[in-house]
Amino acid sequence: MTAVLPRDTLTRRAPLWVFGYGSLIWRPGFRFVERRPAVLHGWHRSFCIWSTHYRGTPERPGLVLGLDRGGSVKGVAFRVAARDRPATLRYLRARELPTDVYVPRFVFLRLGGRRARALTFVVDKTRPSYTGKLPLAVQARHIRHGQGRTGRNLDYLRNTVAHLEAAGVPDPRLRALLRRVQDFGLKRSSGGMR
């Protein structure tokens, strides 16, 4: 069954907050009037989804980010004007829900000293593309070698790390993973030169 946006989401004529934790941060693809650092409690960012099209292939799957249960995550919240809400939701439905791996969910974010209700997309743990918690070395290997229709998996990780840092919400775990991926490539090349 394909995940769908709540019915009233498309018909309401109110501003909308959208929470980005991965590629939405650096490539939102919709118009917004405000962009702010945000914190979401109860979820964490994780490379927990196999990518066999966009960042990998069936033979060499890559990994993409999902929001998984537990912890907290820093990301970016985008405020969409009421007039742009229907177009934004149509775009997000086409972008995030072509497969059943993400579930749209309204969550409450911390935006500085206040709370805001926002739409985000969390991982569906029942789907075959959900990886669960993978060891860092396994993540690094798949990210190092993954490449699909939208480019290299390593570029996806680099862009996410760079844009989180630029937004003032660095993620030390992703930074450590990036170092591991880069070290993995160096070890492979130096091992091949012996």
Backbone hydrogen bonds in HBPLUS format (Angstrom, degrees):
<---DONOR---> <-ACCEPTOR-->    atom                        ^
c    i                          cat <-CA-CA->   ^        H-A-AA   ^      H-
h    n   atom  resd res      DA  || num        DHA   H-A  angle D-A-AA Bond
n    s   type  num  typ     dist DA aas  dist angle  dist       angle   num
A0009-THR N   A0006-PRO O   2.92 MM   3  5.40 148.0  2.02 115.2 125.5     1
A0012-ARG N   A0008-ASP O   3.07 MM   4  5.96 148.3  2.17 153.5 157.0     2
A0016-LEU N   A0080-VAL O   2.96 MM  64  5.01 158.2  2.01 140.6 147.6     3
A0080-VAL N   A0016-LEU O   2.64 MM  64  5.01 171.3  1.64 159.2 162.4     4
A0119-LEU N   A0017-TRP O   2.90 MM 102  6.29 162.5  1.93 147.7 146.6     5
A0018-VAL N   A0078-PHE O   2.83 MM  60  5.15 147.3  1.94 141.7 152.6     6
A0078-PHE N   A0018-VAL O   2.85 MM  60  5.15 161.1  1.89 147.7 153.8     7
A0019-PHE N   A0119-LEU O   2.89 MM 100  6.09 165.5  1.91 156.7 160.1     8
A0020-GLY N   A0076-VAL O   2.75 MM  56  5.20 175.6  1.75 164.1 165.7     9
A0076-VAL N   A0020-GLY O   2.98 MM  56  5.20 165.4  2.00 151.6 156.4    10
A0025-ILE N   A0022-GLY O   2.98 MM   3  5.78 153.2  2.05 122.2 129.0    11
A0027-ARG N   A0023-SER O   2.75 MM   4  5.69 132.4  1.97 152.2 166.9    12
A0033-VAL N   A0079-ARG O   2.78 MM  46  5.76 161.5  1.81 169.8 176.1    13
A0079-ARG N   A0034-GLU O   2.80 MM  45  5.01 163.8  1.83 140.1 145.1    14
A0036-ARG N   A0077-ALA O   2.84 MM  41  5.24 161.0  1.88 151.4 158.0    15
A0077-ALA N   A0036-ARG O   2.74 MM  41  5.24 172.5  1.74 164.7 165.5    16
A0038-ALA N   A0075-GLY O   2.96 MM  37  5.33 157.1  2.01 133.8 132.7    17
A0075-GLY N   A0038-ALA O   2.88 MM  37  5.33 163.6  1.90 149.5 153.8    18
A0039-VAL N   A0110-ARG O   3.05 MM  71  5.08 149.3  2.15 136.1 145.4    19
A0110-ARG N   A0039-VAL O   2.82 MM  71  5.08 157.0  1.88 147.8 155.5    20
A0040-LEU N   A0073-VAL O   2.85 MM  33  5.32 164.3  1.87 157.4 162.7    21
A0073-VAL N   A0040-LEU O   2.89 MM  33  5.32 152.6  1.96 147.5 156.7    22
A0042-GLY N   A0071-GLY O   2.71 MM  29  5.20 147.4  1.81 169.2 161.3    23
A0070-GLY N   A0042-GLY O   2.87 MM  28  4.72 151.0  1.96 123.6 116.7    24
A0044-HIS N   A0068-ASP O   2.81 MM  24  5.43 151.3  1.89 153.8 163.1    25
A0068-ASP N   A0044-HIS O   2.89 MM  24  5.43 164.7  1.91 161.2 160.0    26
A0046-SER N   A0066-GLY O   2.98 MM  20  5.52 148.0  2.09 157.9 166.8    27
A0048-CYS N   A0046-SER O   2.95 MM   2  5.34 121.2  2.31 107.1  90.3    28
A0066-GLY N   A0046-SER O   2.85 MM  20  5.52 145.3  1.97 150.3 161.0    29
A0131-THR N   A0048-CYS O   2.75 MM  83  4.90 169.8  1.76 132.5 135.5    30
A0064-VAL N   A0049-ILE O   2.90 MM  15  5.32 154.7  1.97 148.2 156.5    31
A0050-TRP N   A0129-SER O   2.80 MM  79  5.02 163.3  1.83 149.0 153.0    32
A0051-SER N   A0062-GLY O   2.83 MM  11  4.86 159.9  1.88 125.2 124.7    33
A0062-GLY N   A0051-SER O   2.90 MM  11  4.86 163.0  1.93 149.8 146.1    34
A0149-ARG N   A0053-HIS O   2.74 MM  96  6.00 158.6  1.79 157.3 155.6    35
A0150-THR N   A0054-TYR O   3.04 MM  96  5.04 152.0  2.12 124.9 133.6    36
A0057-THR N   A0060-ARG O   3.08 MM   3  4.98 164.8  2.10 108.2 113.1    37
A0123-VAL N   A0067-LEU O   3.04 MM  56  5.63 175.9  2.05 145.3 146.4    38
A0084-ASP N   A0081-ALA O   2.93 MM   3  5.36 138.6  2.11 110.2 122.0    39
A0085-ARG N   A0082-ALA O   3.23 MM   3  5.17 155.6  2.29 101.1 108.5    40
A0088-THR N   A0084-ASP O   2.93 MM   4  6.03 159.9  1.97 158.0 164.7    41
A0089-LEU N   A0085-ARG O   2.92 MM   4  6.09 163.9  1.95 159.7 163.4    42
A0090-ARG N   A0086-PRO O   2.99 MM   4  6.22 155.8  2.05 148.4 155.0    43
A0091-TYR N   A0087-ALA O   2.96 MM   4  6.15 160.7  2.00 146.5 151.9    44
A0092-LEU N   A0088-THR O   2.85 MM   4  6.10 166.0  1.87 154.2 157.9    45
A0093-ARG N   A0089-LEU O   2.91 MM   4  5.98 156.3  1.96 144.5 151.0    46
A0094-ALA N   A0090-ARG O   3.08 MM   4  6.32 160.5  2.12 148.2 152.8    47
A0095-ARG N   A0091-TYR O   2.88 MM   4  6.11 153.4  1.95 150.9 159.4    48
A0096-GLU N   A0092-LEU O   2.79 MM   4  5.65 171.7  1.80 152.6 155.5    49
A0097-LEU N   A0093-ARG O   3.08 MM   4  5.28 145.0  2.21 130.4 137.9    50
A0124-ASP N   A0101-VAL O   2.80 MM  23  5.30 149.7  1.89 152.2 151.1    51
A0103-VAL N   A0122-VAL O   2.71 MM  19  5.26 150.8  1.80 150.2 160.2    52
A0122-VAL N   A0103-VAL O   2.95 MM  19  5.26 161.5  1.99 149.4 145.6    53
A0105-ARG N   A0120-THR O   2.89 MM  15  5.51 157.9  1.94 154.9 155.3    54
A0120-THR N   A0105-ARG O   2.90 MM  15  5.51 151.2  1.98 152.4 161.7    55
A0107-VAL N   A0118-ALA O   2.83 MM  11  5.42 158.5  1.87 155.9 162.4    56
A0118-ALA N   A0107-VAL O   2.80 MM  11  5.42 161.1  1.84 156.1 162.0    57
A0109-LEU N   A0116-ALA O   2.78 MM   7  5.26 167.7  1.80 159.4 159.6    58
A0116-ALA N   A0109-LEU O   3.02 MM   7  5.26 146.9  2.13 134.8 141.8    59
A0111-LEU N   A0114-ARG O   2.74 MM   3  5.32 170.9  1.75 164.7 167.2    60
A0114-ARG N   A0111-LEU O   3.20 MM   3  5.32 166.1  2.22 117.1 121.0    61
A0127-ARG N   A0124-ASP O   3.20 MM   3  5.92 171.6  2.21 123.2 125.7    62
A0130-TYR N   A0127-ARG O   3.12 MM   3  5.60 166.0  2.14 116.5 120.7    63
A0138-VAL N   A0135-PRO O   3.03 MM   3  5.37 122.3  2.37 106.1 120.1    64
A0139-GLN N   A0135-PRO O   3.04 MM   4  6.42 162.0  2.07 157.6 163.1    65
A0140-ALA N   A0136-LEU O   2.86 MM   4  6.08 165.7  1.88 154.3 158.4    66
A0141-ARG N   A0137-ALA O   3.03 MM   4  6.21 156.7  2.08 143.0 148.7    67
A0142-HIS N   A0138-VAL O   3.12 MM   4  6.36 168.6  2.14 154.3 156.3    68
A0143-ILE N   A0139-GLN O   2.90 MM   4  6.07 163.9  1.92 158.2 163.4    69
A0144-ARG N   A0140-ALA O   2.86 MM   4  5.89 155.1  1.93 146.6 153.8    70
A0145-HIS N   A0141-ARG O   3.18 MM   4  6.36 152.0  2.27 144.8 150.8    71
A0146-GLY N   A0142-HIS O   2.81 MM   4  5.60 131.4  2.05 143.9 155.7    72
A0153-ASN N   A0146-GLY O   2.84 MM   7  5.00 178.6  1.84 133.4 133.1    73
A0148-GLY N   A0151-GLY O   3.02 MM   3  5.30 166.6  2.04 135.4 136.1    74
A0151-GLY N   A0148-GLY O   3.08 MM   3  5.30 163.9  2.11 111.5 116.1    75
A0156-TYR N   A0152-ARG O   3.32 MM   4  6.73 150.0  2.41 143.4 151.1    76
A0157-LEU N   A0153-ASN O   3.11 MM   4  6.51 156.8  2.17 151.5 156.9    77
A0158-ARG N   A0154-LEU O   2.87 MM   4  6.13 168.6  1.88 154.2 157.6    78
A0159-ASN N   A0155-ASP O   2.83 MM   4  5.92 167.6  1.84 150.8 154.3    79
A0160-THR N   A0156-TYR O   3.07 MM   4  6.19 157.7  2.12 142.7 149.0    80
A0161-VAL N   A0157-LEU O   2.97 MM   4  6.21 169.3  1.98 159.6 161.7    81
A0162-ALA N   A0158-ARG O   2.91 MM   4  6.06 173.0  1.91 156.8 159.1    82
A0163-HIS N   A0159-ASN O   2.95 MM   4  5.97 163.8  1.97 148.8 153.4    83
A0164-LEU N   A0160-THR O   2.95 MM   4  6.01 149.8  2.04 147.1 155.2    84
A0165-GLU N   A0161-VAL O   3.06 MM   4  6.26 162.4  2.09 150.6 155.3    85
A0166-ALA N   A0162-ALA O   2.93 MM   4  6.17 154.8  2.00 144.2 151.7    86
A0167-ALA N   A0163-HIS O   2.98 MM   4  6.02 140.5  2.14 134.7 144.2    87
A0169-VAL N   A0164-LEU O   2.90 MM   5  5.20 160.3  1.93 160.7 154.4    88
A0168-GLY N   A0165-GLU O   3.04 MM   3  5.10 155.3  2.11 102.4 110.1    89
A0175-ARG N   A0171-ASP O   3.01 MM   4  6.28 157.9  2.06 155.0 162.2    90
A0176-ALA N   A0172-PRO O   2.91 MM   4  6.10 155.6  1.97 145.2 151.1    91
A0177-LEU N   A0173-ARG O   2.96 MM   4  6.19 151.1  2.04 141.0 149.3    92
A0178-LEU N   A0174-LEU O   2.85 MM   4  6.10 156.5  1.91 148.8 154.9    93
A0179-ARG N   A0175-ARG O   3.03 MM   4  6.37 158.8  2.08 147.5 152.8    94
A0180-ARG N   A0176-ALA O   2.95 MM   4  6.19 154.3  2.02 143.9 151.4    95
A0181-VAL N   A0177-LEU O   2.86 MM   4  6.16 155.9  1.92 153.7 159.8    96
A0182-GLN N   A0178-LEU O   2.94 MM   4  6.18 165.5  1.96 154.0 157.8    97
A0183-ASP N   A0179-ARG O   2.79 MM   4  5.97 159.8  1.83 151.4 157.5    98
A0184-PHE N   A0180-ARG O   2.82 MM   4  5.93 149.5  1.91 142.9 151.7    99
A0185-GLY N   A0181-VAL O   3.14 MM   4  6.47 151.7  2.22 145.9 151.8   100
A0186-LEU N   A0182-GLN O   3.13 MM   4  6.46 152.8  2.20 144.4 151.8   101
A0187-LYS N   A0183-ASP O   2.85 MM   4  6.07 163.6  1.87 158.0 161.7   102
A0188-ARG N   A0184-PHE O   3.05 MM   4  6.22 156.4  2.10 143.1 149.7   103
A0189-SER N   A0185-GLY O   3.02 MM   4  6.26 158.9  2.06 145.2 150.7   104
A0190-SER N   A0186-LEU O   2.86 MM   4  6.05 166.0  1.88 155.0 159.1   105
A0191-GLY N   A0187-LYS O   2.87 MM   4  5.86 148.4  1.97 141.2 150.3   106
A0192-GLY N   A0188-ARG O   3.09 MM   4  6.25 140.5  2.25 138.6 148.3   107
A0193-MET N   A0190-SER O   3.26 MM   3  5.24 147.6  2.37  96.1 105.3   108
